[in-house]
Amino acid sequence: MTVRTDREYSAATELPALRQLPVREARDLFELVRAAGAFEAATMDKSIDSLVGALPRPLRRVAKKIMFGGR
């Protein structure tokens, strides 16, 4: 798993296909991609919490920090 950065999203503006889109459609596409990224992050956090919640209480915090860096 990797954490996506703004640099990766901004690289998409350099695609020739985006230059052919009208400004309104390019903006809509950008907003959709950004919303999808936010949804992905929220869903990943929820999944991690669910996974760690299945562990015995004394192991939860330590396991989460080891496996996911305290995310």
mmCIF file as Biopython writes it, N, C-alpha, C and O atoms, coordinates in Angstrom:
data_model
#
loop_
_atom_site.group_PDB
_atom_site.id
_atom_site.type_symbol
_atom_site.label_atom_id
_atom_site.label_alt_id
_atom_site.label_comp_id
_atom_site.label_asym_id
_atom_site.label_entity_id
_atom_site.label_seq_id
_atom_site.pdbx_PDB_ins_code
_atom_site.Cartn_x
_atom_site.Cartn_y
_atom_site.Cartn_z
_atom_site.occupancy
_atom_site.B_iso_or_equiv
_atom_site.auth_seq_id
_atom_site.auth_asym_id
_atom_site.pdbx_PDB_model_num
ATOM 1   N N  . MET A ? 1  ? 0.843   -1.182 0.000   1.0 0.0 1  A 1 
ATOM 2   C CA . MET A ? 1  ? 0.000   0.000  0.000   1.0 0.0 1  A 1 
ATOM 3   C C  . MET A ? 1  ? 0.882   1.236  0.000   1.0 0.0 1  A 1 
ATOM 4   O O  . MET A ? 1  ? 1.925   1.278  0.652   1.0 0.0 1  A 1 
ATOM 5   N N  . THR A ? 2  ? 0.454   2.213  -0.724  1.0 0.0 2  A 1 
ATOM 6   C CA . THR A ? 2  ? 1.171   3.478  -0.736  1.0 0.0 2  A 1 
ATOM 7   C C  . THR A ? 2  ? 0.201   4.606  -0.468  1.0 0.0 2  A 1 
ATOM 8   O O  . THR A ? 2  ? -0.998  4.501  -0.727  1.0 0.0 2  A 1 
ATOM 9   N N  . VAL A ? 3  ? 0.739   5.668  0.047   1.0 0.0 3  A 1 
ATOM 10  C CA . VAL A ? 3  ? -0.062  6.860  0.257   1.0 0.0 3  A 1 
ATOM 11  C C  . VAL A ? 3  ? 0.109   7.742  -0.964  1.0 0.0 3  A 1 
ATOM 12  O O  . VAL A ? 3  ? 1.230   8.090  -1.334  1.0 0.0 3  A 1 
ATOM 13  N N  . ARG A ? 4  ? -0.991  8.099  -1.584  1.0 0.0 4  A 1 
ATOM 14  C CA . ARG A ? 4  ? -0.916  8.941  -2.776  1.0 0.0 4  A 1 
ATOM 15  C C  . ARG A ? 4  ? -0.690  10.385 -2.373  1.0 0.0 4  A 1 
ATOM 16  O O  . ARG A ? 4  ? -1.224  10.865 -1.373  1.0 0.0 4  A 1 
ATOM 17  N N  . THR A ? 5  ? 0.100   11.053 -3.161  1.0 0.0 5  A 1 
ATOM 18  C CA . THR A ? 5  ? 0.408   12.448 -2.858  1.0 0.0 5  A 1 
ATOM 19  C C  . THR A ? 5  ? -0.253  13.359 -3.875  1.0 0.0 5  A 1 
ATOM 20  O O  . THR A ? 5  ? -0.716  12.912 -4.925  1.0 0.0 5  A 1 
ATOM 21  N N  . ASP A ? 6  ? -0.289  14.622 -3.552  1.0 0.0 6  A 1 
ATOM 22  C CA . ASP A ? 6  ? -0.831  15.607 -4.485  1.0 0.0 6  A 1 
ATOM 23  C C  . ASP A ? 6  ? -0.025  15.627 -5.782  1.0 0.0 6  A 1 
ATOM 24  O O  . ASP A ? 6  ? -0.564  15.920 -6.849  1.0 0.0 6  A 1 
ATOM 25  N N  . ARG A ? 7  ? 1.250   15.317 -5.686  1.0 0.0 7  A 1 
ATOM 26  C CA . ARG A ? 7  ? 2.107   15.301 -6.876  1.0 0.0 7  A 1 
ATOM 27  C C  . ARG A ? 7  ? 1.609   14.252 -7.879  1.0 0.0 7  A 1 
ATOM 28  O O  . ARG A ? 7  ? 1.612   14.492 -9.086  1.0 0.0 7  A 1 
ATOM 29  N N  . GLU A ? 8  ? 1.181   13.087 -7.372  1.0 0.0 8  A 1 
ATOM 30  C CA . GLU A ? 8  ? 0.673   12.051 -8.267  1.0 0.0 8  A 1 
ATOM 31  C C  . GLU A ? 8  ? -0.610  12.513 -8.947  1.0 0.0 8  A 1 
ATOM 32  O O  . GLU A ? 8  ? -0.819  12.236 -10.128 1.0 0.0 8  A 1 
ATOM 33  N N  . TYR A ? 9  ? -1.472  13.218 -8.209  1.0 0.0 9  A 1 
ATOM 34  C CA . TYR A ? 9  ? -2.714  13.712 -8.800  1.0 0.0 9  A 1 
ATOM 35  C C  . TYR A ? 9  ? -2.434  14.843 -9.783  1.0 0.0 9  A 1 
ATOM 36  O O  . TYR A ? 9  ? -3.098  14.951 -10.814 1.0 0.0 9  A 1 
ATOM 37  N N  . SER A ? 10 ? -1.457  15.682 -9.468  1.0 0.0 10 A 1 
ATOM 38  C CA . SER A ? 10 ? -1.173  16.803 -10.359 1.0 0.0 10 A 1 
ATOM 39  C C  . SER A ? 10 ? -0.520  16.335 -11.654 1.0 0.0 10 A 1 
ATOM 40  O O  . SER A ? 10 ? -0.588  17.029 -12.669 1.0 0.0 10 A 1 
ATOM 41  N N  . ALA A ? 11 ? 0.110   15.164 -11.627 1.0 0.0 11 A 1 
ATOM 42  C CA . ALA A ? 11 ? 0.720   14.638 -12.845 1.0 0.0 11 A 1 
ATOM 43  C C  . ALA A ? 11 ? -0.345  14.328 -13.890 1.0 0.0 11 A 1 
ATOM 44  O O  . ALA A ? 11 ? -0.056  14.307 -15.087 1.0 0.0 11 A 1 
ATOM 45  N N  . ALA A ? 12 ? -1.571  14.088 -13.444 1.0 0.0 12 A 1 
ATOM 46  C CA . ALA A ? 12 ? -2.654  13.778 -14.382 1.0 0.0 12 A 1 
ATOM 47  C C  . ALA A ? 12 ? -2.990  14.980 -15.263 1.0 0.0 12 A 1 
ATOM 48  O O  . ALA A ? 12 ? -3.534  14.802 -16.353 1.0 0.0 12 A 1 
ATOM 49  N N  . THR A ? 13 ? -2.683  16.184 -14.823 1.0 0.0 13 A 1 
ATOM 50  C CA . THR A ? 13 ? -2.977  17.365 -15.635 1.0 0.0 13 A 1 
ATOM 51  C C  . THR A ? 13 ? -2.070  17.459 -16.846 1.0 0.0 13 A 1 
ATOM 52  O O  . THR A ? 13 ? -2.329  18.242 -17.760 1.0 0.0 13 A 1 
ATOM 53  N N  . GLU A ? 14 ? -1.001  16.660 -16.858 1.0 0.0 14 A 1 
ATOM 54  C CA . GLU A ? 14 ? -0.054  16.683 -17.957 1.0 0.0 14 A 1 
ATOM 55  C C  . GLU A ? 14 ? -0.433  15.700 -19.061 1.0 0.0 14 A 1 
ATOM 56  O O  . GLU A ? 14 ? 0.292   15.577 -20.048 1.0 0.0 14 A 1 
ATOM 57  N N  . LEU A ? 15 ? -1.540  15.007 -18.913 1.0 0.0 15 A 1 
ATOM 58  C CA . LEU A ? 15 ? -1.966  14.058 -19.927 1.0 0.0 15 A 1 
ATOM 59  C C  . LEU A ? 15 ? -2.545  14.797 -21.133 1.0 0.0 15 A 1 
ATOM 60  O O  . LEU A ? 15 ? -3.362  15.702 -20.967 1.0 0.0 15 A 1 
ATOM 61  N N  . PRO A ? 16 ? -2.136  14.426 -22.329 1.0 0.0 16 A 1 
ATOM 62  C CA . PRO A ? 16 ? -2.657  15.094 -23.531 1.0 0.0 16 A 1 
ATOM 63  C C  . PRO A ? 16 ? -4.174  14.981 -23.666 1.0 0.0 16 A 1 
ATOM 64  O O  . PRO A ? 16 ? -4.818  15.896 -24.178 1.0 0.0 16 A 1 
ATOM 65  N N  . ALA A ? 17 ? -4.745  13.873 -23.215 1.0 0.0 17 A 1 
ATOM 66  C CA . ALA A ? 17 ? -6.193  13.698 -23.335 1.0 0.0 17 A 1 
ATOM 67  C C  . ALA A ? 17 ? -6.947  14.749 -22.527 1.0 0.0 17 A 1 
ATOM 68  O O  . ALA A ? 17 ? -8.030  15.173 -22.929 1.0 0.0 17 A 1 
ATOM 69  N N  . LEU A ? 18 ? -6.391  15.176 -21.395 1.0 0.0 18 A 1 
ATOM 70  C CA . LEU A ? 18 ? -7.058  16.198 -20.586 1.0 0.0 18 A 1 
ATOM 71  C C  . LEU A ? 18 ? -7.052  17.556 -21.274 1.0 0.0 18 A 1 
ATOM 72  O O  . LEU A ? 18 ? -7.957  18.365 -21.070 1.0 0.0 18 A 1 
ATOM 73  N N  . ARG A ? 19 ? -6.049  17.800 -22.075 1.0 0.0 19 A 1 
ATOM 74  C CA . ARG A ? 19 ? -5.989  19.085 -22.791 1.0 0.0 19 A 1 
ATOM 75  C C  . ARG A ? 19 ? -7.096  19.209 -23.832 1.0 0.0 19 A 1 
ATOM 76  O O  . ARG A ? 19 ? -7.477  20.316 -24.214 1.0 0.0 19 A 1 
ATOM 77  N N  . GLN A ? 20 ? -7.606  18.076 -24.285 1.0 0.0 20 A 1 
ATOM 78  C CA . GLN A ? 20 ? -8.652  18.086 -25.292 1.0 0.0 20 A 1 
ATOM 79  C C  . GLN A ? 20 ? -10.042 18.255 -24.679 1.0 0.0 20 A 1 
ATOM 80  O O  . GLN A ? 20 ? -11.002 18.541 -25.395 1.0 0.0 20 A 1 
ATOM 81  N N  . LEU A ? 21 ? -10.156 18.084 -23.380 1.0 0.0 21 A 1 
ATOM 82  C CA . LEU A ? 21 ? -11.444 18.242 -22.709 1.0 0.0 21 A 1 
ATOM 83  C C  . LEU A ? 21 ? -11.760 19.719 -22.500 1.0 0.0 21 A 1 
ATOM 84  O O  . LEU A ? 21 ? -10.856 20.528 -22.292 1.0 0.0 21 A 1 
ATOM 85  N N  . PRO A ? 22 ? -13.021 20.062 -22.555 1.0 0.0 22 A 1 
ATOM 86  C CA . PRO A ? 22 ? -13.409 21.425 -22.170 1.0 0.0 22 A 1 
ATOM 87  C C  . PRO A ? 22 ? -13.084 21.646 -20.685 1.0 0.0 22 A 1 
ATOM 88  O O  . PRO A ? 22 ? -13.024 20.693 -19.908 1.0 0.0 22 A 1 
ATOM 89  N N  . VAL A ? 23 ? -12.882 22.882 -20.312 1.0 0.0 23 A 1 
ATOM 90  C CA . VAL A ? 23 ? -12.483 23.209 -18.942 1.0 0.0 23 A 1 
ATOM 91  C C  . VAL A ? 23 ? -13.479 22.663 -17.925 1.0 0.0 23 A 1 
ATOM 92  O O  . VAL A ? 23 ? -13.078 22.126 -16.892 1.0 0.0 23 A 1 
ATOM 93  N N  . ARG A ? 24 ? -14.749 22.793 -18.203 1.0 0.0 24 A 1 
ATOM 94  C CA . ARG A ? 24 ? -15.779 22.326 -17.277 1.0 0.0 24 A 1 
ATOM 95  C C  . ARG A ? 24 ? -15.678 20.805 -17.050 1.0 0.0 24 A 1 
ATOM 96  O O  . ARG A ? 24 ? -15.771 20.339 -15.915 1.0 0.0 24 A 1 
ATOM 97  N N  . GLU A ? 25 ? -15.490 20.050 -18.120 1.0 0.0 25 A 1 
ATOM 98  C CA . GLU A ? 25 ? -15.391 18.596 -17.990 1.0 0.0 25 A 1 
ATOM 99  C C  . GLU A ? 25 ? -14.099 18.192 -17.287 1.0 0.0 25 A 1 
ATOM 100 O O  . GLU A ? 25 ? -14.100 17.250 -16.494 1.0 0.0 25 A 1 
ATOM 101 N N  . ALA A ? 26 ? -13.007 18.881 -17.564 1.0 0.0 26 A 1 
ATOM 102 C CA . ALA A ? 26 ? -11.741 18.589 -16.899 1.0 0.0 26 A 1 
ATOM 103 C C  . ALA A ? 26 ? -11.860 18.862 -15.400 1.0 0.0 26 A 1 
ATOM 104 O O  . ALA A ? 26 ? -11.343 18.101 -14.582 1.0 0.0 26 A 1 
ATOM 105 N N  . ARG A ? 27 ? -12.543 19.947 -15.048 1.0 0.0 27 A 1 
ATOM 106 C CA . ARG A ? 27 ? -12.745 20.273 -13.636 1.0 0.0 27 A 1 
ATOM 107 C C  . ARG A ? 27 ? -13.615 19.218 -12.955 1.0 0.0 27 A 1 
ATOM 108 O O  . ARG A ? 27 ? -13.331 18.809 -11.829 1.0 0.0 27 A 1 
ATOM 109 N N  . ASP A ? 28 ? -14.680 18.775 -13.641 1.0 0.0 28 A 1 
ATOM 110 C CA . ASP A ? 28 ? -15.542 17.728 -13.095 1.0 0.0 28 A 1 
ATOM 111 C C  . ASP A ? 28 ? -14.771 16.434 -12.884 1.0 0.0 28 A 1 
ATOM 112 O O  . ASP A ? 28 ? -14.931 15.764 -11.864 1.0 0.0 28 A 1 
ATOM 113 N N  . LEU A ? 29 ? -13.939 16.090 -13.848 1.0 0.0 29 A 1 
ATOM 114 C CA . LEU A ? 29 ? -13.132 14.883 -13.732 1.0 0.0 29 A 1 
ATOM 115 C C  . LEU A ? 29 ? -12.171 14.990 -12.560 1.0 0.0 29 A 1 
ATOM 116 O O  . LEU A ? 29 ? -12.002 14.038 -11.798 1.0 0.0 29 A 1 
ATOM 117 N N  . PHE A ? 30 ? -11.547 16.145 -12.418 1.0 0.0 30 A 1 
ATOM 118 C CA . PHE A ? 30 ? -10.630 16.364 -11.301 1.0 0.0 30 A 1 
ATOM 119 C C  . PHE A ? 30 ? -11.357 16.222 -9.972  1.0 0.0 30 A 1 
ATOM 120 O O  . PHE A ? 30 ? -10.840 15.582 -9.056  1.0 0.0 30 A 1 
ATOM 121 N N  . GLU A ? 31 ? -12.543 16.804 -9.846  1.0 0.0 31 A 1 
ATOM 122 C CA . GLU A ? 31 ? -13.308 16.705 -8.608  1.0 0.0 31 A 1 
ATOM 123 C C  . GLU A ? 31 ? -13.716 15.263 -8.308  1.0 0.0 31 A 1 
ATOM 124 O O  . GLU A ? 31 ? -13.707 14.840 -7.152  1.0 0.0 31 A 1 
ATOM 125 N N  . LEU A ? 32 ? -14.071 14.514 -9.346  1.0 0.0 32 A 1 
ATOM 126 C CA . LEU A ? 32 ? -14.419 13.107 -9.155  1.0 0.0 32 A 1 
ATOM 127 C C  . LEU A ? 32 ? -13.232 12.297 -8.650  1.0 0.0 32 A 1 
ATOM 128 O O  . LEU A ? 32 ? -13.377 11.456 -7.763  1.0 0.0 32 A 1 
ATOM 129 N N  . VAL A ? 33 ? -12.060 12.553 -9.218  1.0 0.0 33 A 1 
ATOM 130 C CA . VAL A ? 33 ? -10.860 11.832 -8.794  1.0 0.0 33 A 1 
ATOM 131 C C  . VAL A ? 33 ? -10.508 12.195 -7.357  1.0 0.0 33 A 1 
ATOM 132 O O  . VAL A ? 33 ? -10.129 11.331 -6.567  1.0 0.0 33 A 1 
ATOM 133 N N  . ARG A ? 34 ? -10.633 13.472 -7.025  1.0 0.0 34 A 1 
ATOM 134 C CA . ARG A ? 34 ? -10.334 13.895 -5.653  1.0 0.0 34 A 1 
ATOM 135 C C  . ARG A ? 34 ? -11.325 13.297 -4.662  1.0 0.0 34 A 1 
ATOM 136 O O  . ARG A ? 34 ? -10.930 12.867 -3.578  1.0 0.0 34 A 1 
ATOM 137 N N  . ALA A ? 35 ? -12.603 13.264 -5.019  1.0 0.0 35 A 1 
ATOM 138 C CA . ALA A ? 35 ? -13.616 12.662 -4.148  1.0 0.0 35 A 1 
ATOM 139 C C  . ALA A ? 35 ? -13.372 11.163 -3.991  1.0 0.0 35 A 1 
ATOM 140 O O  . ALA A ? 35 ? -13.553 10.609 -2.906  1.0 0.0 35 A 1 
ATOM 141 N N  . ALA A ? 36 ? -12.963 10.515 -5.067  1.0 0.0 36 A 1 
ATOM 142 C CA . ALA A ? 36 ? -12.668 9.079  -4.992  1.0 0.0 36 A 1 
ATOM 143 C C  . ALA A ? 36 ? -11.486 8.820  -4.066  1.0 0.0 36 A 1 
ATOM 144 O O  . ALA A ? 36 ? -11.483 7.844  -3.316  1.0 0.0 36 A 1 
ATOM 145 N N  . GLY A ? 37 ? -10.483 9.694  -4.117  1.0 0.0 37 A 1 
ATOM 146 C CA . GLY A ? 37 ? -9.332  9.557  -3.216  1.0 0.0 37 A 1 
ATOM 147 C C  . GLY A ? 37 ? -9.724  9.721  -1.761  1.0 0.0 37 A 1 
ATOM 148 O O  . GLY A ? 37 ? -9.253  8.978  -0.900  1.0 0.0 37 A 1 
ATOM 149 N N  . ALA A ? 38 ? -10.586 10.693 -1.482  1.0 0.0 38 A 1 
ATOM 150 C CA . ALA A ? 38 ? -11.055 10.901 -0.109  1.0 0.0 38 A 1 
ATOM 151 C C  . ALA A ? 38 ? -11.888 9.712  0.367   1.0 0.0 38 A 1 
ATOM 152 O O  . ALA A ? 38 ? -11.769 9.279  1.514   1.0 0.0 38 A 1 
ATOM 153 N N  . PHE A ? 39 ? -12.732 9.190  -0.522  1.0 0.0 39 A 1 
ATOM 154 C CA . PHE A ? 39 ? -13.549 8.029  -0.182  1.0 0.0 39 A 1 
ATOM 155 C C  . PHE A ? 39 ? -12.662 6.816  0.076   1.0 0.0 39 A 1 
ATOM 156 O O  . PHE A ? 39 ? -12.903 6.052  1.011   1.0 0.0 39 A 1 
ATOM 157 N N  . GLU A ? 40 ? -11.642 6.643  -0.752  1.0 0.0 40 A 1 
ATOM 158 C CA . GLU A ? 40 ? -10.713 5.526  -0.582  1.0 0.0 40 A 1 
ATOM 159 C C  . GLU A ? 40 ? -10.009 5.607  0.774   1.0 0.0 40 A 1 
ATOM 160 O O  . GLU A ? 40 ? -9.892  4.600  1.472   1.0 0.0 40 A 1 
ATOM 161 N N  . ALA A ? 41 ? -9.547  6.786  1.146   1.0 0.0 41 A 1 
ATOM 162 C CA . ALA A ? 41 ? -8.853  6.963  2.427   1.0 0.0 41 A 1 
ATOM 163 C C  . ALA A ? 41 ? -9.785  6.676  3.595   1.0 0.0 41 A 1 
ATOM 164 O O  . ALA A ? 41 ? -9.394  6.003  4.548   1.0 0.0 41 A 1 
ATOM 165 N N  . ALA A ? 42 ? -11.016 7.181  3.532   1.0 0.0 42 A 1 
ATOM 166 C CA . ALA A ? 42 ? -11.975 6.953  4.611   1.0 0.0 42 A 1 
ATOM 167 C C  . ALA A ? 42 ? -12.327 5.478  4.719   1.0 0.0 42 A 1 
ATOM 168 O O  . ALA A ? 42 ? -12.435 4.948  5.825   1.0 0.0 42 A 1 
ATOM 169 N N  . THR A ? 43 ? -12.507 4.816  3.597   1.0 0.0 43 A 1 
ATOM 170 C CA . THR A ? 43 ? -12.840 3.393  3.602   1.0 0.0 43 A 1 
ATOM 171 C C  . THR A ? 43 ? -11.675 2.568  4.125   1.0 0.0 43 A 1 
ATOM 172 O O  . THR A ? 43 ? -11.880 1.597  4.853   1.0 0.0 43 A 1 
ATOM 173 N N  . MET A ? 44 ? -10.455 2.944  3.761   1.0 0.0 44 A 1 
ATOM 174 C CA . MET A ? 44 ? -9.274  2.236  4.250   1.0 0.0 44 A 1 
ATOM 175 C C  . MET A ? 44 ? -9.151  2.384  5.755   1.0 0.0 44 A 1 
ATOM 176 O O  . MET A ? 44 ? -8.862  1.406  6.445   1.0 0.0 44 A 1 
ATOM 177 N N  . ASP A ? 45 ? -9.362  3.585  6.281   1.0 0.0 45 A 1 
ATOM 178 C CA . ASP A ? 45 ? -9.304  3.790  7.725   1.0 0.0 45 A 1 
ATOM 179 C C  . ASP A ? 45 ? -10.362 2.960  8.445   1.0 0.0 45 A 1 
ATOM 180 O O  . ASP A ? 45 ? -10.090 2.376  9.494   1.0 0.0 45 A 1 
ATOM 181 N N  . LYS A ? 46 ? -11.552 2.908  7.889   1.0 0.0 46 A 1 
ATOM 182 C CA . LYS A ? 46 ? -12.630 2.118  8.485   1.0 0.0 46 A 1 
ATOM 183 C C  . LYS A ? 46 ? -12.283 0.627  8.476   1.0 0.0 46 A 1 
ATOM 184 O O  . LYS A ? 46 ? -12.543 -0.081 9.450   1.0 0.0 46 A 1 
ATOM 185 N N  . SER A ? 47 ? -11.703 0.160  7.390   1.0 0.0 47 A 1 
ATOM 186 C CA . SER A ? 47 ? -11.313 -1.245 7.280   1.0 0.0 47 A 1 
ATOM 187 C C  . SER A ? 47 ? -10.208 -1.592 8.272   1.0 0.0 47 A 1 
ATOM 188 O O  . SER A ? 47 ? -10.238 -2.650 8.901   1.0 0.0 47 A 1 
ATOM 189 N N  . ILE A ? 48 ? -9.240  -0.699 8.405   1.0 0.0 48 A 1 
ATOM 190 C CA . ILE A ? 48 ? -8.149  -0.925 9.356   1.0 0.0 48 A 1 
ATOM 191 C C  . ILE A ? 48 ? -8.700  -0.991 10.777  1.0 0.0 48 A 1 
ATOM 192 O O  . ILE A ? 48 ? -8.334  -1.880 11.545  1.0 0.0 48 A 1 
ATOM 193 N N  . ASP A ? 49 ? -9.573  -0.059 11.128  1.0 0.0 49 A 1 
ATOM 194 C CA . ASP A ? 49 ? -10.172 -0.067 12.463  1.0 0.0 49 A 1 
ATOM 195 C C  . ASP A ? 49 ? -10.965 -1.342 12.710  1.0 0.0 49 A 1 
ATOM 196 O O  . ASP A ? 49 ? -10.932 -1.885 13.814  1.0 0.0 49 A 1 
ATOM 197 N N  . SER A ? 50 ? -11.675 -1.825 11.701  1.0 0.0 50 A 1 
ATOM 198 C CA . SER A ? 50 ? -12.448 -3.051 11.821  1.0 0.0 50 A 1 
ATOM 199 C C  . SER A ? 50 ? -11.526 -4.250 12.032  1.0 0.0 50 A 1 
ATOM 200 O O  . SER A ? 50 ? -11.801 -5.112 12.866  1.0 0.0 50 A 1 
ATOM 201 N N  . LEU A ? 51 ? -10.432 -4.301 11.275  1.0 0.0 51 A 1 
ATOM 202 C CA . LEU A ? 51 ? -9.477  -5.392 11.391  1.0 0.0 51 A 1 
ATOM 203 C C  . LEU A ? 51 ? -8.827  -5.407 12.767  1.0 0.0 51 A 1 
ATOM 204 O O  . LEU A ? 51 ? -8.762  -6.450 13.419  1.0 0.0 51 A 1 
ATOM 205 N N  . VAL A ? 52 ? -8.354  -4.265 13.201  1.0 0.0 52 A 1 
ATOM 206 C CA . VAL A ? 52 ? -7.683  -4.172 14.493  1.0 0.0 52 A 1 
ATOM 207 C C  . VAL A ? 52 ? -8.679  -4.419 15.626  1.0 0.0 52 A 1 
ATOM 208 O O  . VAL A ? 52 ? -8.304  -4.958 16.667  1.0 0.0 52 A 1 
ATOM 209 N N  . GLY A ? 53 ? -9.936  -4.034 15.438  1.0 0.0 53 A 1 
ATOM 210 C CA . GLY A ? 53 ? -10.959 -4.248 16.458  1.0 0.0 53 A 1 
ATOM 211 C C  . GLY A ? 53 ? -11.235 -5.709 16.733  1.0 0.0 53 A 1 
ATOM 212 O O  . GLY A ? 53 ? -11.793 -6.038 17.779  1.0 0.0 53 A 1 
ATOM 213 N N  . ALA A ? 54 ? -10.859 -6.596 15.823  1.0 0.0 54 A 1 
ATOM 214 C CA . ALA A ? 54 ? -11.065 -8.034 16.020  1.0 0.0 54 A 1 
ATOM 215 C C  . ALA A ? 54 ? -9.998  -8.646 16.919  1.0 0.0 54 A 1 
ATOM 216 O O  . ALA A ? 54 ? -10.153 -9.773 17.388  1.0 0.0 54 A 1 
ATOM 217 N N  . LEU A ? 55 ? -8.926  -7.915 17.161  1.0 0.0 55 A 1 
ATOM 218 C CA . LEU A ? 55 ? -7.851  -8.420 18.012  1.0 0.0 55 A 1 
ATOM 219 C C  . LEU A ? 55 ? -8.202  -8.227 19.488  1.0 0.0 55 A 1 
ATOM 220 O O  . LEU A ? 55 ? -9.040  -7.390 19.822  1.0 0.0 55 A 1 
ATOM 221 N N  . PRO A ? 56 ? -7.567  -8.995 20.368  1.0 0.0 56 A 1 
ATOM 222 C CA . PRO A ? 56 ? -7.760  -8.759 21.808  1.0 0.0 56 A 1 
ATOM 223 C C  . PRO A ? 56 ? -7.305  -7.346 22.169  1.0 0.0 56 A 1 
ATOM 224 O O  . PRO A ? 56 ? -6.354  -6.823 21.589  1.0 0.0 56 A 1 
ATOM 225 N N  . ARG A ? 57 ? -7.989  -6.741 23.125  1.0 0.0 57 A 1 
ATOM 226 C CA . ARG A ? 57 ? -7.747  -5.349 23.489  1.0 0.0 57 A 1 
ATOM 227 C C  . ARG A ? 57 ? -6.270  -5.004 23.742  1.0 0.0 57 A 1 
ATOM 228 O O  . ARG A ? 57 ? -5.814  -3.971 23.253  1.0 0.0 57 A 1 
ATOM 229 N N  . PRO A ? 58 ? -5.502  -5.820 24.485  1.0 0.0 58 A 1 
ATOM 230 C CA . PRO A ? 58 ? -4.098  -5.428 24.747  1.0 0.0 58 A 1 
ATOM 231 C C  . PRO A ? 58 ? -3.230  -5.348 23.487  1.0 0.0 58 A 1 
ATOM 232 O O  . PRO A ? 58 ? -2.202  -4.672 23.489  1.0 0.0 58 A 1 
ATOM 233 N N  . LEU A ? 59 ? -3.630  -6.021 22.429  1.0 0.0 59 A 1 
ATOM 234 C CA . LEU A ? 59 ? -2.814  -6.043 21.215  1.0 0.0 59 A 1 
ATOM 235 C C  . LEU A ? 59 ? -3.209  -4.996 20.189  1.0 0.0 59 A 1 
ATOM 236 O O  . LEU A ? 59 ? -2.444  -4.755 19.255  1.0 0.0 59 A 1 
ATOM 237 N N  . ARG A ? 60 ? -4.351  -4.372 20.315  1.0 0.0 60 A 1 
ATOM 238 C CA . ARG A ? 60 ? -4.883  -3.481 19.281  1.0 0.0 60 A 1 
ATOM 239 C C  . ARG A ? 60 ? -3.957  -2.331 18.931  1.0 0.0 60 A 1 
ATOM 240 O O  . ARG A ? 60 ? -3.592  -2.152 17.769  1.0 0.0 60 A 1 
ATOM 241 N N  . ARG A ? 61 ? -3.581  -1.565 19.919  1.0 0.0 61 A 1 
ATOM 242 C CA . ARG A ? 61 ? -2.771  -0.372 19.653  1.0 0.0 61 A 1 
ATOM 243 C C  . ARG A ? 61 ? -1.409  -0.741 19.070  1.0 0.0 61 A 1 
ATOM 244 O O  . ARG A ? 61 ? -0.942  -0.118 18.116  1.0 0.0 61 A 1 
ATOM 245 N N  . VAL A ? 62 ? -0.778  -1.761 19.655  1.0 0.0 62 A 1 
ATOM 246 C CA . VAL A ? 62 ? 0.546   -2.174 19.188  1.0 0.0 62 A 1 
ATOM 247 C C  . VAL A ? 62 ? 0.464   -2.727 17.768  1.0 0.0 62 A 1 
ATOM 248 O O  . VAL A ? 62 ? 1.284   -2.375 16.919  1.0 0.0 62 A 1 
ATOM 249 N N  . ALA A ? 63 ? -0.507  -3.581 17.505  1.0 0.0 63 A 1 
ATOM 250 C CA . ALA A ? 63 ? -0.650  -4.169 16.170  1.0 0.0 63 A 1 
ATOM 251 C C  . ALA A ? 63 ? -0.933  -3.082 15.123  1.0 0.0 63 A 1 
ATOM 252 O O  . ALA A ? 63 ? -0.381  -3.122 14.024  1.0 0.0 63 A 1 
ATOM 253 N N  . LYS A ? 64 ? -1.774  -2.135 15.456  1.0 0.0 64 A 1 
ATOM 254 C CA . LYS A ? 64 ? -2.093  -1.067 14.502  1.0 0.0 64 A 1 
ATOM 255 C C  . LYS A ? 64 ? -0.864  -0.233 14.184  1.0 0.0 64 A 1 
ATOM 256 O O  . LYS A ? 64 ? -0.634  0.147  13.036  1.0 0.0 64 A 1 
ATOM 257 N N  . LYS A ? 65 ? -0.080  0.046  15.210  1.0 0.0 65 A 1 
ATOM 258 C CA . LYS A ? 65 ? 1.117   0.866  14.988  1.0 0.0 65 A 1 
ATOM 259 C C  . LYS A ? 65 ? 2.151   0.117  14.156  1.0 0.0 65 A 1 
ATOM 260 O O  . LYS A ? 65 ? 2.788   0.700  13.279  1.0 0.0 65 A 1 
ATOM 261 N N  . ILE A ? 66 ? 2.319   -1.184 14.434  1.0 0.0 66 A 1 
ATOM 262 C CA . ILE A ? 66 ? 3.285   -1.988 13.695  1.0 0.0 66 A 1 
ATOM 263 C C  . ILE A ? 66 ? 2.846   -2.176 12.248  1.0 0.0 66 A 1 
ATOM 264 O O  . ILE A ? 66 ? 3.632   -1.973 11.323  1.0 0.0 66 A 1 
ATOM 265 N N  . MET A ? 67 ? 1.597   -2.562 12.059  1.0 0.0 67 A 1 
ATOM 266 C CA . MET A ? 67 ? 1.125   -2.916 10.715  1.0 0.0 67 A 1 
ATOM 267 C C  . MET A ? 67 ? 0.841   -1.694 9.843   1.0 0.0 67 A 1 
ATOM 268 O O  . MET A ? 67 ? 1.083   -1.737 8.637   1.0 0.0 67 A 1 
ATOM 269 N N  . PHE A ? 68 ? 0.336   -0.615 10.423  1.0 0.0 68 A 1 
ATOM 270 C CA . PHE A ? 68 ? -0.128  0.512  9.613   1.0 0.0 68 A 1 
ATOM 271 C C  . PHE A ? 68 ? 0.506   1.838  10.002  1.0 0.0 68 A 1 
ATOM 272 O O  . PHE A ? 68 ? 0.076   2.884  9.516   1.0 0.0 68 A 1 
ATOM 273 N N  . GLY A ? 69 ? 1.493   1.826  10.846  1.0 0.0 69 A 1 
ATOM 274 C CA . GLY A ? 69 ? 2.189   3.047  11.204  1.0 0.0 69 A 1 
ATOM 275 C C  . GLY A ? 69 ? 1.329   4.024  11.994  1.0 0.0 69 A 1 
ATOM 276 O O  . GLY A ? 69 ? 1.534   5.235  11.904  1.0 0.0 69 A 1 
ATOM 277 N N  . GLY A ? 70 ? 0.385   3.528  12.757  1.0 0.0 70 A 1 
ATOM 278 C CA . GLY A ? 70 ? -0.455  4.393  13.582  1.0 0.0 70 A 1 
ATOM 279 C C  . GLY A ? 70 ? -1.514  5.138  12.799  1.0 0.0 70 A 1 
ATOM 280 O O  . GLY A ? 70 ? -2.067  6.122  13.290  1.0 0.0 70 A 1 
ATOM 281 N N  . ARG A ? 71 ? -1.802  4.698  11.614  1.0 0.0 71 A 1 
ATOM 282 C CA . ARG A ? 71 ? -2.792  5.360  10.761  1.0 0.0 71 A 1 
ATOM 283 C C  . ARG A ? 71 ? -4.142  5.463  11.418  1.0 0.0 71 A 1 
ATOM 284 O O  . ARG A ? 71 ? -5.079  5.996  10.822  1.0 0.0 71 A 1 
#
